[in-house]
């Protein structure tokens, strides 16, 4: 059972970026399932590694598109990415010290990321990009 299932409300309207956002939801569900099964500490390092690679790949992709299409709030968006990457770095440090405690904190962090970054910050660029290139930007 998943804690979060992709819904249209999460969509930015840019298919390629929405598909990448679905990977974050997959990782949220992995942590949730592990916690539910009392195995949270067993997945923490793998999920953190996956999130680190996700942030590198996804942020580069997103930033390239926002730069290319001259998104007016680019600097603010880049600052949010730096904040998220720094927060993820701190989570990795905390996980090394106490992986048992980190699973629940990681789940909370990722859900907040989904709710605050994707549903607010990324939604803002969705309409902008869609008006300039449509859903099929890659």
C-alpha positions, 0 to 999 in steps of 0.5 A: 500500500502506498501513502501517496499515489500520483494525482493530477493535482501534483502535475506541473503540466510539463510531462517530462518533469512530472514523470521525474516528480513521480520518482520522488513519490516512489521514494516516499512510498518506499520509506513509508512501507519500510517504516510500516514494516518496521524496517525503516533503518534498512532503506534509509541509506538507499533512499538517501542515495536515490534522492541525492541522484534525483536532486542532481539529475532533476534539478539540472534538468529543471534549471536548464529548462527554466533558463532556456525559457527565461523563467522570470523567477529563476533565481528564487527557484535556484535558491530553493534547489540549493536549500533542498540540496543542503537539507538533503546533505544534512539528512545524510549526515544525520542518517550516518549518526542514527539511521533508526531515527532517520526513517521517520524524519526522512518521510516527513522531509520528503512529504514536505518537499512534495507539498511545498516545493512541487505543489507550490514552487514547481507549479508556478513554473508549470503554467509559464513553461506550458504557455511557451512550449506546451506539455511536450517540452523535453 
